[in-house]
Amino acid sequence: MAVTVTTLKNSHKEAIVKVSGTAATGTIDISTLLADNQALEVGGTPTVAITGFHVNALSGATVTVNRNSVAVLNIPGPSVDTVQFNMYGFVDTVEDDQDIDVVIAGAAADIYLFLRKTGGYATTHEPAYYGAYDDITAVGS
């Protein structure tokens, strides 16, 4: 069975991505996590922190989350668990400028990754109004 990668939520600051299946690897390309009216910053590098996860792994399954071949999560089944790292005062920023590979082995599993966009993403929305400190002759002021 193949692994499927589905983006469930994608806003300007966060994304929730579900990876499910068995015996394969799914890749989350962080440069494609663009919300409406959002683009990558010119010359910038997108960075995405993992703020938590929810996993449902059957007995015999193993879910491994890698970034640039560095294991950042390793979850053996059977497991049904939700962890919010920011509840403990941190987020996982290991290799945060690299794509996310999710390896599901042994048996079927689902993992929902809660992601925070921490850099490299810019809004392309130009409001139709100006504030007291805006320069109406310059785009993006």
Summary of the structure (lengths in Angstrom):
residues: 141
radius of gyration: 17.8
end to end distance: 50.2
largest distance: 62.1
contacts: 402
relative contact order: 0.30
helix: 5%
strand: 52%
